[in-house]
Amino acid sequence: MTKILVNDVLVEEQDAKVAYNDRGYNFGDGIYEYVRLYDNKLFTAKEHFERLLRSAQEIGLDIDYTVESLTELVRKLAEANGVTDGGVYMQITRGAAPRDHAFPTPPVAPVLTAFTKSYERPYEELKNGVSVVTTDDVRWLRCDIKSLNLLGNVLAKEYATKYNAEEAVQHRDGIVTEGASSNVYAIKDGVVHTHPANNLILNGITRRVIQWICDDENITFNEEPFTVEFLKAADEVIISSTSAEVMPVVTIDGEPVNGGQVGPITRQLQEGFERYIASHSH
Ligand SMILES: Cc1ncc(COP(=O)(O)O)c(C=O)c1O
């Protein structure tokens, strides 16, 4: 039987219920994280839970959890479900209260839920690359917060799905921000370009790992905005996320990137990523 974490308690899936007036359900008023498990170890858990605590702080959500307590809870859940390779999704909402936009006063207890998912790494796509389409970024201006409000991302991903693409690369007035659930990179003349980690994108943990690899290997990591045209003319393009890892992009809006071939810097970053999986999974 699959266990779900509800606050600090593991319950059977059919018993995991949330209130109709939970603010996560009514307003998307909450935050989340998604942590990867490789070979029974959590990858970059510290970075993920630090980001969760930051997201909580940014939305004025008071929680008692620490990086250590969250890591412990997630380990307990993965172990209970016998998940060794896959991921753990965790969200915390501002809790259940009569519906009113302003925060409940006095505050109510936040509601944490988490579940696990077993799956294999996307080997085929990592080898051959994926297709993306470009679309307007219609989201709010605090994309740095990993909030439950994902309607813009949902609509972008649905647009990609409609056009048989893996991901939608979003742009604001022609400036590439990020994917619906990934960060985006253009590699040109040996330099890795990606949008600065400001309020317009989520500062991806995989993005940070890519930055570490670039630092290790003397590859310039340039955090300056670039256009859709620049992306389409790049030598290599990648997207990254906890589940997609360092994913090559071989077509954009139906046009091939680098003749549809995965390039050498992408391969170098993928190899570096393997080393980080080995050194940063605990
Ligand atoms: C909007 C968005 N950007 C970027 C990312 C990549 O972040 P990470 O590498 O931490 O998974 C995600 C992950 O889900 C995302 O939803």
The ligand as a Gaussian input file, in Angstrom:
#p B3LYP/6-31G(d) Opt

LIG

0 1
 C        9.282000      26.870000     -13.621000
 C       10.436000      25.985000     -13.316000
 N       11.672000      26.388000     -13.637000
 C       12.754000      25.621000     -13.397000
 C       12.622000      24.377000     -12.826000
 C       13.856000      23.538000     -12.574000
 O       14.144000      23.534000     -11.203000
 P       14.920000      22.313000     -10.526000
 O       16.195000      22.138000     -11.300000
 O       15.153000      22.767000      -9.140000
 O       14.032000      21.118000     -10.626000
 C       11.360000      23.901000     -12.460000
 C       11.217000      22.583000     -11.834000
 O       10.166000      22.071000     -11.647000
 C       10.237000      24.727000     -12.707000
 O        9.004000      24.332000     -12.372000

